[in-house]
Amino acid sequence: MSAYSPIDAPPHVLELLSALHRKSLEQEAALSETGKAVSTALLAELREKHNDGAQAVFDELMLDKLIALDEDKCRFTYQLINAMGATNIVEAGTGYGVSTIYLALAVAKTKAATGKPGVVIATEKEAEKARIARKHWAQCGANVENQIDLREGDILETLKSGLPEQVDLLLLDIWAPLALPTLEIVKPRLRHGAVILIDNPISAAEGYADLLAYLRNPENGFRNITLPYTNGFEMSVYMPQTAQ
């Protein structure tokens, strides 16, 4: 981590984040010749070796891997939340909860500044990942823990109810086939000007083809830009013709 960080957090939280990002990068380097592990590419490689059993092999391989959202993308998201004054966030694909820490820190800051209520709704299907994510959040302290509502299980079920009246930001860092169905569940709650962020839209373009086609169709109300981070970082702003 560089000497300066835009993240407003106690030293022990910054140290934890730095350590988790280092571990994630080490794991990705061991998984991929490019040094960046992309789930769709890894699964394609496994299918060549294991055919129908590839998904099970992939799931077992990834069970103990952080594969966290890149640190620069996390910092951008933190700054964006502060700039938007966003307080209600949905994170699709929490994993071990690294990016969730940034979301919680930013939401805590905007809640304090605006006096508005808010929550980070995190999602994770694997119980062990959820357990370790909670451990990481506990290490950060109440200012992080108290912002997060973790939904365990099938995301297409856990997000069906209990969403805020208005969602400010949706972070999609999830298995590609689930991305568009997740957006469709959350979309009715997106406020005018809400932001959708998608990791790896360049390297995972094939897996995200349906999602990206949907977002880039002007009739669906989104305006898009691919930010020049490693493997891309898609930023879509929800601007339907009639403000909600």
C-alpha positions in Angstrom: 0.0 0.0 0.0 1.3 3.5 -0.8 2.2 5.9 2.0 -0.9 8.0 1.4 -4.4 6.5 1.4 -7.7 8.3 0.7 -9.4 5.9 3.0 -10.4 7.5 6.3 -9.9 4.6 8.8 -7.9 3.7 11.9 -4.4 2.4 11.3 -5.3 -1.2 12.2 -8.0 -1.2 9.5 -5.7 0.1 6.8 -3.1 -2.5 7.8 -5.6 -5.2 7.6 -6.8 -4.1 4.2 -3.2 -3.9 3.0 -2.5 -7.4 4.2 -5.6 -8.8 2.6 -4.8 -7.2 -0.7 -1.3 -8.7 -0.6 -2.6 -12.1 0.1 -5.2 -11.8 -2.7 -2.5 -10.8 -5.2 -0.3 -13.7 -4.2 -3.1 -16.2 -4.6 -4.0 -14.7 -8.0 -0.4 -15.0 -9.2 -0.4 -18.7 -8.3 -3.6 -19.3 -10.2 -2.9 -17.3 -13.4 0.0 -16.7 -15.6 -1.1 -13.1 -16.1 -1.1 -12.5 -12.3 -4.8 -11.7 -12.4 -7.3 -14.5 -11.9 -10.6 -14.1 -13.8 -13.2 -16.7 -12.9 -14.6 -17.1 -16.4 -11.1 -17.7 -17.8 -10.2 -20.2 -15.0 -13.4 -22.1 -15.5 -12.8 -22.3 -19.3 -9.4 -23.8 -18.6 -10.8 -26.3 -16.2 -13.5 -27.4 -18.7 -10.7 -28.4 -21.1 -9.4 -30.8 -18.5 -12.5 -31.9 -16.5 -15.4 -31.5 -18.9 -18.7 -31.8 -16.9 -16.8 -31.9 -13.5 -15.2 -28.5 -14.1 -17.6 -26.5 -12.0 -17.1 -28.7 -8.9 -13.3 -28.5 -9.3 -13.6 -24.7 -9.7 -15.8 -24.3 -6.6 -13.3 -26.3 -4.5 -10.3 -24.4 -5.9 -11.8 -21.0 -5.2 -13.2 -21.9 -1.7 -10.2 -20.6 0.1 -9.2 -17.8 -2.3 -9.7 -14.2 -1.5 -9.6 -12.9 -5.1 -10.5 -9.5 -3.7 -11.5 -6.5 -5.8 -8.3 -4.7 -6.7 -7.2 -2.1 -4.2 -7.3 0.8 -6.7 -10.9 -0.1 -7.7 -11.8 -0.3 -4.0 -10.4 3.1 -3.4 -12.3 4.5 -6.4 -15.5 3.0 -5.1 -14.9 4.5 -1.6 -14.4 7.9 -3.1 -17.4 7.6 -5.4 -19.7 6.7 -2.5 -18.5 9.8 -0.6 -18.9 12.0 -3.7 -22.5 10.7 -4.2 -23.4 10.9 -0.6 -24.5 7.3 -1.0 -25.8 5.4 2.0 -27.6 2.3 0.6 -25.3 -0.1 -1.2 -25.8 -3.7 -2.5 -22.7 -5.8 -3.0 -23.3 -8.9 -5.2 -20.4 -11.2 -4.4 -18.9 -10.5 -1.0 -16.5 -13.4 -0.8 -14.2 -12.8 2.2 -15.5 -9.3 2.7 -12.5 -7.2 1.7 -14.3 -4.8 -0.6 -17.2 -4.7 1.9 -14.9 -3.0 4.4 -14.4 -0.1 2.0 -18.2 0.1 1.4 -18.9 0.1 5.1 -16.3 2.8 5.8 -17.7 5.0 3.1 -21.3 4.5 4.1 -20.5 5.2 7.7 -18.8 8.5 6.6 -21.7 9.6 4.4 -24.3 8.7 7.1 -22.4 10.8 9.6 -22.2 13.7 7.1 -25.8 13.6 5.9 -27.7 12.2 8.9 -29.4 9.8 6.5 -30.0 6.1 7.4 -28.2 3.5 5.3 -26.8 0.0 5.0 -24.4 -2.2 3.0 -26.3 -5.3 1.9 -23.6 -7.9 1.3 -24.3 -11.3 -0.3 -22.4 -14.6 -0.1 -23.6 -18.2 -0.8 -20.6 -20.0 0.9 -21.0 -20.3 4.7 -17.3 -20.5 5.3 -16.6 -17.4 3.3 -19.3 -15.6 5.2 -17.8 -16.7 8.5 -14.3 -15.4 7.6 -15.8 -12.2 6.2 -17.5 -11.6 9.5 -14.2 -12.2 11.2 -12.5 -9.6 9.1 -15.3 -7.1 9.8 -15.0 -7.8 13.5 -11.3 -7.0 13.3 -12.2 -3.6 11.9 -14.6 -2.8 14.7 -18.1 -1.6 15.2 -17.9 1.3 12.6 -17.6 -1.4 9.9 -19.6 -4.2 11.4 -22.6 -2.1 12.2 -23.0 -1.0 8.6 -23.4 -4.5 7.1 -26.4 -6.7 6.5 -24.9 -10.0 5.3 -27.3 -12.2 3.3 -26.2 -15.8 3.1 -27.5 -18.2 0.5 -28.7 -18.0 -3.1 -28.5 -14.3 -4.1 -31.6 -14.6 -6.3 -33.5 -15.5 -3.2 -31.8 -13.4 -0.5 -32.3 -10.1 -2.4 -36.0 -10.7 -3.1 -37.1 -8.8 0.0 -35.7 -6.4 2.5 -34.0 -4.0 0.1 -34.0 -0.2 0.9 -36.6 1.9 -0.7 -33.8 3.4 -2.8 -30.5 1.9 -3.7 -27.6 4.3 -4.4 -25.0 1.8 -5.7 -24.8 -1.8 -6.8 -21.4 -3.5 -7.0 -21.4 -6.6 -9.2 -18.4 -8.8 -8.5 -20.1 -12.1 -9.0 -20.2 -15.2 -11.1 -21.1 -13.8 -14.5 -24.4 -15.8 -15.2 -25.9 -14.3 -12.0 -25.0 -10.7 -12.7 -28.0 -9.8 -15.0 -30.6 -11.6 -12.9 -29.2 -9.8 -9.8 -29.5 -6.4 -11.6 -33.0 -7.2 -12.6 -34.0 -7.8 -8.9 -32.3 -4.6 -7.7 -33.3 -2.4 -10.6 -36.8 -1.4 -9.3 -35.1 0.1 -6.2 -32.4 2.0 -8.0 -32.7 5.7 -7.6 -32.3 8.1 -10.5 -28.5 8.6 -10.7 -27.7 5.3 -9.0 -24.4 3.7 -10.1 -23.7 0.1 -11.1 -20.1 -1.1 -10.9 -18.9 -4.3 -12.7 -15.5 -5.8 -12.2 -13.5 -7.2 -15.2 -15.8 -6.1 -18.1 -12.9 -6.4 -20.5 -11.4 -9.7 -19.5 -14.8 -11.3 -18.7 -16.6 -9.7 -21.6 -17.8 -13.0 -22.9 -19.3 -14.1 -19.6 -20.9 -10.7 -19.1 -22.2 -10.4 -22.7 -25.9 -10.4 -21.7 -25.4 -8.0 -18.9 -23.3 -5.5 -20.9 -25.7 -5.7 -23.8 -28.5 -4.9 -21.4 -26.7 -2.0 -19.8 -25.5 -0.5 -23.1 -29.0 -0.5 -24.6 -30.2 3.1 -24.1 -33.8 1.9 -23.8 -33.0 0.4 -20.4 -32.0 3.7 -18.9 -28.2 3.3 -18.3 -25.3 5.4 -19.4 -22.0 3.6 -19.4 -18.2 4.0 -19.4 -15.5 1.4 -19.1 -12.9 2.8 -16.7 -9.2 2.0 -17.5 -8.4 -0.2 -14.6 -6.8 -3.6 -14.9 -9.3 -5.8 -16.9 -11.7 -2.8 -16.8 -14.2 -1.5 -14.3 -17.6 -0.7 -15.8 -19.5 2.3 -14.4 -23.1 2.5 -15.4 -25.3 5.4 -14.2 -29.1 4.8 -14.0 -30.8 7.7 -15.8 -34.2 6.6 -16.9 -36.2 9.2 -18.9 -38.7 9.6 -16.0 -36.9 10.3 -12.7 -38.0 7.9 -9.9 
